């Protein structure tokens, strides 16, 4: 077993394009759950409308990347309103069921013949990143090395843009959570009845949180489409939302840097497990075994460190209403 190669690949994966994309998406989920207490198990839906919003605008309607980005953001806002207006008055467990059902229903709808003229259904949509690639100052085919970290020029360009968005998202979250708006969100998370008794419109604040977090998820979907040569609705299954929850809990829900740290650790371990299991050559389905190990790790995490690496266990003790 080549431990040096496995470690180098794991370190590269820790900062790679998918680590950045998942960190950006988890920022939105952290706003939903970590700061507002919304049990959103359908966050993948926001990534999906963001991805197909910009992809369809570019490939199917011939719009520029910038108009496609606007379409993706508007699609994320519309989804948040359509999903949130009828469901945010539900109790937490019912909200979880409604959101995961909405995510699955949307994926099946995008994959159906009814929307094939827009999403291209099971045949895949792409490529949509030509204009994005023309902005790349790096040589797309060249391999760039930084010690143990190695990336092709195209991946490095995705990383630069996406990690920049993550940094901006963290700064935005830092300022928002120290504003009166952020303090109301925290009060909603801790005790809705107390927030209502102080005259706060809890429903309105929940909806605002869902919209803003959904836009962050939609931007993550946009960057995924910029990274993928062809995008399929089947890519957006509930497994991705499960990964986002693992990342949020691992890093620490309700912490500014929780999603970033969680994504770094998750993708290091995920990539390391992939190389390790392949090196064992046990004849197993490596992908399934890797997911099983991640699931076991989540169970152990919830038992021994439920607040995650940066989280505060007392602060995140929620009563689902």
MARGUTOR-51978 format. One record per residue (C-alpha): x, y negated, z negated; residue in three letters; residue number from 1. Coordinates in nm, 2 decimals. Layout:
<<X, Y, Z>, "ALA", NUM>;
...
This chain:
<<0.00, 0.00, 0.00>, "UNK", 1>;
<<0.14, -0.34, 0.11>, "UNK", 2>;
<<0.09, -0.55, -0.20>, "UNK", 3>;
<<0.26, -0.85, -0.06>, "UNK", 4>;
<<0.03, -0.86, 0.24>, "UNK", 5>;
<<-0.28, -0.81, 0.03>, "UNK", 6>;
<<-0.18, -1.09, -0.21>, "UNK", 7>;
<<-0.09, -1.33, 0.08>, "UNK", 8>;
<<-0.42, -1.26, 0.25>, "UNK", 9>;
<<-0.61, -1.30, -0.08>, "UNK", 10>;
<<-0.44, -1.64, -0.15>, "UNK", 11>;
<<-0.53, -1.75, 0.20>, "UNK", 12>;
<<-0.89, -1.64, 0.16>, "UNK", 13>;
<<-0.91, -1.83, -0.17>, "UNK", 14>;
<<-0.88, -2.16, 0.02>, "UNK", 15>;
<<-1.01, -2.05, 0.36>, "UNK", 16>;
<<-1.31, -2.18, 0.56>, "UNK", 17>;
<<-1.56, -1.95, 0.39>, "UNK", 18>;
<<-1.44, -2.05, 0.04>, "UNK", 19>;
<<-1.50, -2.42, 0.13>, "UNK", 20>;
<<-1.84, -2.35, 0.29>, "UNK", 21>;
<<-1.96, -2.15, -0.01>, "UNK", 22>;
<<-1.83, -2.41, -0.25>, "UNK", 23>;
<<-2.03, -2.68, -0.07>, "UNK", 24>;
<<-2.34, -2.47, -0.07>, "UNK", 25>;
<<-2.30, -2.39, -0.44>, "UNK", 26>;
<<-2.28, -2.76, -0.52>, "UNK", 27>;
<<-2.64, -2.79, -0.41>, "UNK", 28>;
<<-2.74, -2.48, -0.60>, "UNK", 29>;
<<-2.57, -2.61, -0.91>, "UNK", 30>;
<<-2.77, -2.93, -0.88>, "UNK", 31>;
<<-3.09, -2.72, -0.86>, "UNK", 32>;
<<-3.02, -2.48, -1.15>, "UNK", 33>;
<<-2.72, -2.62, -1.34>, "UNK", 34>;
<<-2.86, -2.97, -1.38>, "UNK", 35>;
<<-3.23, -2.93, -1.32>, "UNK", 36>;
<<-3.31, -2.58, -1.43>, "UNK", 37>;
<<-3.47, -2.47, -1.10>, "UNK", 38>;
<<-3.45, -2.10, -1.04>, "UNK", 39>;
<<-3.39, -2.12, -0.66>, "UNK", 40>;
<<-3.32, -1.78, -0.52>, "UNK", 41>;
<<-3.38, -1.89, -0.16>, "UNK", 42>;
<<-3.09, -2.13, -0.12>, "UNK", 43>;
<<-2.98, -1.95, 0.20>, "UNK", 44>;
<<-3.28, -2.10, 0.37>, "UNK", 45>;
<<-3.12, -2.45, 0.35>, "UNK", 46>;
<<-2.80, -2.32, 0.50>, "UNK", 47>;
<<-3.00, -2.15, 0.78>, "UNK", 48>;
<<-3.20, -2.47, 0.88>, "UNK", 49>;
<<-2.87, -2.67, 0.87>, "UNK", 50>;
<<-2.69, -2.42, 1.09>, "UNK", 51>;
<<-2.97, -2.37, 1.34>, "UNK", 52>;
<<-3.06, -2.74, 1.32>, "UNK", 53>;
<<-2.73, -2.85, 1.46>, "UNK", 54>;
<<-2.68, -2.54, 1.68>, "UNK", 55>;
<<-3.02, -2.58, 1.85>, "UNK", 56>;
<<-2.98, -2.95, 1.90>, "UNK", 57>;
<<-2.64, -2.90, 2.07>, "UNK", 58>;
<<-2.70, -2.58, 2.27>, "UNK", 59>;
<<-3.07, -2.59, 2.35>, "UNK", 60>;
<<-3.14, -2.96, 2.38>, "UNK", 61>;
<<-2.80, -3.09, 2.48>, "UNK", 62>;
<<-2.76, -3.35, 2.21>, "UNK", 63>;
<<-2.43, -3.47, 2.07>, "UNK", 64>;
<<-2.28, -3.33, 1.75>, "UNK", 65>;
<<-2.37, -3.64, 1.56>, "UNK", 66>;
<<-2.74, -3.62, 1.66>, "UNK", 67>;
<<-2.73, -3.25, 1.58>, "UNK", 68>;
<<-2.59, -3.34, 1.23>, "UNK", 69>;
<<-2.89, -3.57, 1.18>, "UNK", 70>;
<<-3.13, -3.30, 1.29>, "UNK", 71>;
<<-2.97, -3.06, 1.04>, "UNK", 72>;
<<-3.00, -3.30, 0.75>, "UNK", 73>;
<<-3.36, -3.39, 0.84>, "UNK", 74>;
<<-3.45, -3.02, 0.87>, "UNK", 75>;
<<-3.30, -2.96, 0.52>, "UNK", 76>;
<<-3.51, -3.25, 0.38>, "UNK", 77>;
<<-3.83, -3.12, 0.55>, "UNK", 78>;
<<-3.77, -2.77, 0.42>, "UNK", 79>;
<<-3.72, -2.90, 0.07>, "UNK", 80>;
<<-4.05, -3.10, 0.08>, "UNK", 81>;
<<-4.24, -2.81, 0.24>, "UNK", 82>;
<<-4.10, -2.56, -0.01>, "UNK", 83>;
<<-4.11, -2.79, -0.32>, "UNK", 84>;
<<-4.44, -2.97, -0.30>, "UNK", 85>;
<<-4.65, -2.66, -0.35>, "UNK", 86>;
<<-4.41, -2.46, -0.57>, "UNK", 87>;
<<-4.24, -2.70, -0.82>, "UNK", 88>;
<<-4.53, -2.69, -1.06>, "UNK", 89>;
<<-4.49, -2.31, -1.09>, "UNK", 90>;
<<-4.32, -2.15, -1.39>, "UNK", 91>;
<<-3.95, -2.06, -1.34>, "UNK", 92>;
<<-4.00, -1.69, -1.27>, "UNK", 93>;
<<-4.27, -1.76, -1.01>, "UNK", 94>;
<<-4.06, -2.03, -0.85>, "UNK", 95>;
<<-3.78, -1.77, -0.81>, "UNK", 96>;
<<-4.02, -1.53, -0.64>, "UNK", 97>;
<<-4.15, -1.81, -0.41>, "UNK", 98>;
<<-3.81, -1.93, -0.31>, "UNK", 99>;
<<-3.66, -1.59, -0.23>, "UNK", 100>;
<<-3.98, -1.50, -0.03>, "UNK", 101>;
<<-3.95, -1.83, 0.16>, "UNK", 102>;
<<-3.59, -1.76, 0.25>, "UNK", 103>;
<<-3.67, -1.42, 0.39>, "UNK", 104>;
<<-3.98, -1.53, 0.57>, "UNK", 105>;
<<-3.78, -1.81, 0.74>, "UNK", 106>;
<<-3.51, -1.57, 0.84>, "UNK", 107>;
<<-3.76, -1.33, 1.00>, "UNK", 108>;
<<-3.93, -1.63, 1.17>, "UNK", 109>;
<<-3.60, -1.76, 1.32>, "UNK", 110>;
<<-3.53, -1.40, 1.44>, "UNK", 111>;
<<-3.87, -1.36, 1.60>, "UNK", 112>;
<<-3.97, -1.40, 1.96>, "UNK", 113>;
<<-4.19, -1.70, 1.86>, "UNK", 114>;
<<-3.89, -1.92, 1.80>, "UNK", 115>;
<<-3.65, -1.76, 2.05>, "UNK", 116>;
<<-3.66, -2.06, 2.28>, "UNK", 117>;
<<-3.51, -2.27, 1.99>, "UNK", 118>;
<<-3.29, -2.03, 1.79>, "UNK", 119>;
<<-3.22, -1.76, 2.06>, "UNK", 120>;
<<-3.34, -1.51, 1.81>, "UNK", 121>;
<<-3.14, -1.18, 1.77>, "UNK", 122>;
<<-2.93, -1.27, 2.08>, "UNK", 123>;
<<-2.74, -1.54, 1.88>, "UNK", 124>;
<<-2.69, -1.91, 1.93>, "UNK", 125>;
<<-2.36, -2.06, 2.04>, "UNK", 126>;
<<-2.11, -2.19, 2.09>, "UNK", 127>;
<<-2.20, -2.52, 1.93>, "UNK", 128>;
<<-1.85, -2.64, 1.81>, "UNK", 129>;
<<-1.70, -2.77, 2.14>, "UNK", 130>;
<<-1.73, -3.13, 2.05>, "UNK", 131>;
<<-1.62, -3.06, 1.70>, "UNK", 132>;
<<-1.31, -2.88, 1.83>, "UNK", 133>;
<<-1.22, -3.18, 2.06>, "UNK", 134>;
<<-1.17, -3.39, 1.74>, "UNK", 135>;
<<-0.92, -3.13, 1.61>, "UNK", 136>;
<<-0.57, -3.29, 1.61>, "UNK", 137>;
<<-0.42, -2.95, 1.54>, "UNK", 138>;
<<-0.33, -2.67, 1.79>, "UNK", 139>;
<<-0.63, -2.44, 1.76>, "UNK", 140>;
<<-0.43, -2.13, 1.85>, "UNK", 141>;
<<-0.12, -2.20, 1.64>, "UNK", 142>;
<<-0.06, -2.03, 1.31>, "UNK", 143>;
<<0.03, -2.28, 1.03>, "UNK", 144>;
<<0.21, -2.15, 0.73>, "UNK", 145>;
<<0.24, -2.31, 0.38>, "UNK", 146>;
<<0.43, -2.07, 0.17>, "UNK", 147>;
<<0.20, -1.76, 0.12>, "UNK", 148>;
<<-0.09, -1.95, 0.29>, "UNK", 149>;
<<-0.14, -1.89, 0.66>, "UNK", 150>;
<<-0.42, -2.03, 0.88>, "UNK", 151>;
<<-0.48, -2.08, 1.24>, "UNK", 152>;
<<-0.53, -2.44, 1.36>, "UNK", 153>;
<<-0.90, -2.40, 1.41>, "UNK", 154>;
<<-0.96, -2.26, 1.06>, "UNK", 155>;
<<-0.74, -2.53, 0.91>, "UNK", 156>;
<<-0.95, -2.80, 1.08>, "UNK", 157>;
<<-1.27, -2.65, 0.94>, "UNK", 158>;
<<-1.10, -2.63, 0.59>, "UNK", 159>;
<<-0.99, -3.00, 0.61>, "UNK", 160>;
<<-1.34, -3.12, 0.69>, "UNK", 161>;
<<-1.53, -2.89, 0.46>, "UNK", 162>;
<<-1.31, -2.93, 0.15>, "UNK", 163>;
<<-1.33, -3.31, 0.21>, "UNK", 164>;
<<-1.71, -3.28, 0.20>, "UNK", 165>;
<<-1.67, -3.07, -0.12>, "UNK", 166>;
<<-1.46, -3.34, -0.28>, "UNK", 167>;
<<-1.71, -3.61, -0.18>, "UNK", 168>;
<<-1.99, -3.39, -0.31>, "UNK", 169>;
<<-1.81, -3.36, -0.65>, "UNK", 170>;
<<-1.76, -3.73, -0.67>, "UNK", 171>;
<<-2.12, -3.80, -0.58>, "UNK", 172>;
<<-2.23, -3.55, -0.85>, "UNK", 173>;
<<-2.00, -3.70, -1.10>, "UNK", 174>;
<<-2.16, -4.05, -1.05>, "UNK", 175>;
<<-2.51, -3.92, -1.04>, "UNK", 176>;
<<-2.49, -3.71, -1.35>, "UNK", 177>;
<<-2.37, -4.02, -1.54>, "UNK", 178>;
<<-2.65, -4.24, -1.42>, "UNK", 179>;
<<-3.00, -4.27, -1.57>, "UNK", 180>;
<<-3.13, -4.04, -1.29>, "UNK", 181>;
<<-2.88, -3.77, -1.39>, "UNK", 182>;
<<-2.97, -3.80, -1.76>, "UNK", 183>;
<<-3.33, -3.75, -1.67>, "UNK", 184>;
<<-3.25, -3.43, -1.48>, "UNK", 185>;
<<-3.06, -3.29, -1.78>, "UNK", 186>;
<<-3.36, -3.37, -2.00>, "UNK", 187>;
<<-3.59, -3.19, -1.75>, "UNK", 188>;
<<-3.35, -2.89, -1.77>, "UNK", 189>;
<<-3.35, -2.89, -2.15>, "UNK", 190>;
<<-3.71, -2.96, -2.22>, "UNK", 191>;
<<-3.97, -3.06, -1.96>, "UNK", 192>;
<<-4.24, -3.14, -2.22>, "UNK", 193>;
<<-4.01, -3.38, -2.40>, "UNK", 194>;
<<-3.93, -3.55, -2.07>, "UNK", 195>;
<<-4.30, -3.58, -1.99>, "UNK", 196>;
<<-4.37, -3.72, -2.33>, "UNK", 197>;
<<-4.12, -4.00, -2.26>, "UNK", 198>;
<<-4.32, -4.10, -1.95>, "UNK", 199>;
<<-4.09, -3.93, -1.69>, "UNK", 200>;
<<-4.25, -3.79, -1.37>, "UNK", 201>;
<<-4.09, -3.44, -1.40>, "UNK", 202>;
<<-4.24, -3.32, -1.07>, "UNK", 203>;
<<-4.09, -3.61, -0.88>, "UNK", 204>;
<<-3.74, -3.56, -1.03>, "UNK", 205>;
<<-3.75, -3.19, -0.95>, "UNK", 206>;
<<-3.85, -3.27, -0.59>, "UNK", 207>;
<<-3.57, -3.52, -0.56>, "UNK", 208>;
<<-3.32, -3.27, -0.69>, "UNK", 209>;
<<-3.45, -3.00, -0.45>, "UNK", 210>;
<<-3.41, -3.24, -0.16>, "UNK", 211>;
<<-3.05, -3.35, -0.25>, "UNK", 212>;
<<-2.93, -3.00, -0.32>, "UNK", 213>;
<<-3.10, -2.87, -0.01>, "UNK", 214>;
<<-2.91, -3.13, 0.20>, "UNK", 215>;
<<-2.58, -3.00, 0.05>, "UNK", 216>;
<<-2.68, -2.65, 0.15>, "UNK", 217>;
<<-2.77, -2.77, 0.50>, "UNK", 218>;
<<-2.43, -2.93, 0.54>, "UNK", 219>;
<<-2.27, -2.60, 0.44>, "UNK", 220>;
<<-2.48, -2.43, 0.72>, "UNK", 221>;
<<-2.36, -2.70, 0.96>, "UNK", 222>;
<<-1.99, -2.62, 0.88>, "UNK", 223>;
<<-2.06, -2.25, 0.91>, "UNK", 224>;
<<-2.19, -2.31, 1.27>, "UNK", 225>;
<<-1.88, -2.51, 1.35>, "UNK", 226>;
<<-1.68, -2.21, 1.23>, "UNK", 227>;
<<-1.88, -1.94, 1.41>, "UNK", 228>;
<<-1.86, -1.88, 1.78>, "UNK", 229>;
<<-2.22, -1.74, 1.77>, "UNK", 230>;
<<-2.47, -1.78, 1.49>, "UNK", 231>;
<<-2.74, -1.51, 1.42>, "UNK", 232>;
<<-3.05, -1.54, 1.19>, "UNK", 233>;
<<-2.95, -1.20, 1.05>, "UNK", 234>;
<<-2.64, -1.36, 0.90>, "UNK", 235>;
<<-2.85, -1.55, 0.65>, "UNK", 236>;
<<-2.97, -1.26, 0.44>, "UNK", 237>;
<<-3.04, -1.28, 0.06>, "UNK", 238>;
<<-2.69, -1.14, -0.01>, "UNK", 239>;
<<-2.55, -1.48, 0.06>, "UNK", 240>;
<<-2.77, -1.64, -0.21>, "UNK", 241>;
<<-2.65, -1.37, -0.45>, "UNK", 242>;
<<-2.29, -1.46, -0.37>, "UNK", 243>;
<<-2.37, -1.83, -0.44>, "UNK", 244>;
<<-2.52, -1.75, -0.78>, "UNK", 245>;
<<-2.21, -1.54, -0.86>, "UNK", 246>;
<<-1.99, -1.83, -0.77>, "UNK", 247>;
<<-2.20, -2.08, -0.97>, "UNK", 248>;
<<-2.21, -1.86, -1.28>, "UNK", 249>;
<<-1.84, -1.77, -1.25>, "UNK", 250>;
<<-1.73, -2.13, -1.24>, "UNK", 251>;
<<-1.98, -2.26, -1.49>, "UNK", 252>;
<<-2.33, -2.39, -1.42>, "UNK", 253>;
<<-2.39, -2.75, -1.50>, "UNK", 254>;
<<-2.02, -2.84, -1.45>, "UNK", 255>;
<<-1.89, -3.07, -1.17>, "UNK", 256>;
<<-1.60, -2.85, -1.08>, "UNK", 257>;
<<-1.78, -2.52, -1.16>, "UNK", 258>;
<<-1.87, -2.44, -0.79>, "UNK", 259>;
<<-1.52, -2.52, -0.67>, "UNK", 260>;
<<-1.34, -2.31, -0.93>, "UNK", 261>;
<<-1.60, -2.03, -0.89>, "UNK", 262>;
<<-1.55, -2.02, -0.51>, "UNK", 263>;
<<-1.17, -2.01, -0.54>, "UNK", 264>;
<<-1.18, -1.72, -0.79>, "UNK", 265>;
<<-1.46, -1.54, -0.61>, "UNK", 266>;
<<-1.29, -1.55, -0.26>, "UNK", 267>;
<<-0.96, -1.45, -0.41>, "UNK", 268>;
<<-1.11, -1.15, -0.58>, "UNK", 269>;
<<-1.34, -1.07, -0.28>, "UNK", 270>;
<<-1.05, -1.07, -0.03>, "UNK", 271>;
<<-0.82, -0.88, -0.27>, "UNK", 272>;
<<-1.08, -0.61, -0.32>, "UNK", 273>;
<<-1.12, -0.58, 0.06>, "UNK", 274>;
<<-0.75, -0.52, 0.11>, "UNK", 275>;
<<-0.72, -0.30, -0.20>, "UNK", 276>;
<<-1.01, -0.07, -0.11>, "UNK", 277>;
<<-0.88, -0.04, 0.25>, "UNK", 278>;
<<-0.54, 0.04, 0.12>, "UNK", 279>;
<<-0.68, 0.33, -0.09>, "UNK", 280>;
<<-0.82, 0.48, 0.23>, "UNK", 281>;
<<-1.09, 0.67, 0.04>, "UNK", 282>;
<<-1.31, 0.70, 0.34>, "UNK", 283>;
<<-1.57, 0.48, 0.17>, "UNK", 284>;
<<-1.78, 0.21, 0.32>, "UNK", 285>;
<<-1.55, -0.08, 0.22>, "UNK", 286>;
<<-1.81, -0.35, 0.25>, "UNK", 287>;
<<-2.07, -0.16, 0.04>, "UNK", 288>;
<<-1.80, -0.07, -0.23>, "UNK", 289>;
<<-1.69, -0.43, -0.24>, "UNK", 290>;
<<-2.04, -0.56, -0.30>, "UNK", 291>;
<<-2.09, -0.29, -0.57>, "UNK", 292>;
<<-1.78, -0.41, -0.75>, "UNK", 293>;
<<-1.89, -0.77, -0.73>, "UNK", 294>;
<<-2.23, -0.67, -0.88>, "UNK", 295>;
<<-2.06, -0.49, -1.16>, "UNK", 296>;
<<-1.83, -0.79, -1.22>, "UNK", 297>;
<<-2.14, -1.02, -1.24>, "UNK", 298>;
<<-2.30, -0.79, -1.50>, "UNK", 299>;
<<-1.98, -0.79, -1.71>, "UNK", 300>;
<<-1.96, -1.17, -1.67>, "UNK", 301>;
<<-2.32, -1.22, -1.80>, "UNK", 302>;
<<-2.24, -0.99, -2.10>, "UNK", 303>;
<<-1.90, -1.14, -2.20>, "UNK", 304>;
<<-1.90, -1.49, -2.05>, "UNK", 305>;
<<-2.25, -1.59, -1.95>, "UNK", 306>;
<<-2.16, -1.96, -1.93>, "UNK", 307>;
<<-1.87, -1.89, -1.68>, "UNK", 308>;
<<-1.52, -2.03, -1.69>, "UNK", 309>;
<<-1.60, -2.39, -1.75>, "UNK", 310>;
<<-1.95, -2.37, -1.88>, "UNK", 311>;
<<-2.09, -2.44, -2.23>, "UNK", 312>;
<<-2.30, -2.15, -2.35>, "UNK", 313>;
<<-2.51, -2.36, -2.59>, "UNK", 314>;
<<-2.58, -2.62, -2.32>, "UNK", 315>;
<<-2.69, -2.37, -2.06>, "UNK", 316>;
<<-2.93, -2.18, -2.29>, "UNK", 317>;
<<-3.25, -2.22, -2.09>, "UNK", 318>;
<<-3.61, -2.11, -2.15>, "UNK", 319>;
<<-3.77, -2.03, -1.82>, "UNK", 320>;
<<-4.11, -2.21, -1.80>, "UNK", 321>;
